[in-house]
């Protein structure tokens, strides 16, 4: 059973002006798939459409063979799909503990056991659980955002530019943690501009250009493909 399948998806913010144009993608259980592409290719719009945050005008999204096309984001959080947005992904005026506690309350999960499991997975957060999220480093804040998305025990976790604004060292730390998350049985889809870092942890990659999938291949093949480099040099330009 495919963990996540996108079939001929069209989506965008304005009626009749799709940014995602007939994109298809299949993600197998326990895979890490990196969605890559030049600026404006529609990468973030794609995962926001999957997550129920951007209107879908055509095509389908299947989560473990269940049709979730157009479902609202708050429903999908209960159906096994987690999403970490690029910005405003934690409550900066709440502590680490309160951020996680609030997510557990909203999702109505067994709070005590779930938070214990997450603190085991994220020991840096456990050590500073009383600290306000706004005082965390960029890497720690990103880890808290990932932990919040994992509170509901999603089977598929999607992340929008998890390396944004981080130093190379912190990118490495956050991406290593994503490998630990995958080891718990979570399938991961990440949108990334940092091609090298993304392909270093991904099993496969999909390159979007002008809202459509142009290349899908193993991370190793894409890392050595000159066509991928050409796409990143701006020879192709897409929508927003």
PyMOL commands that set and color helices and strands:
alter all, ss='L'
color gray80, all
select helices_A, chain A and resi 43-50+73-76+96-107+111-121+123-127+133-135+138-150+168-183+195-201+219-223+226-235
alter helices_A, ss='H'
color red, helices_A
select strands_A, chain A and resi 4-11+20-27+32-36+56-63+66-67+81-84+156-160+187-191+204-209+212-218
alter strands_A, ss='S'
color yellow, strands_A
deselect
rebuild
show_as cartoon
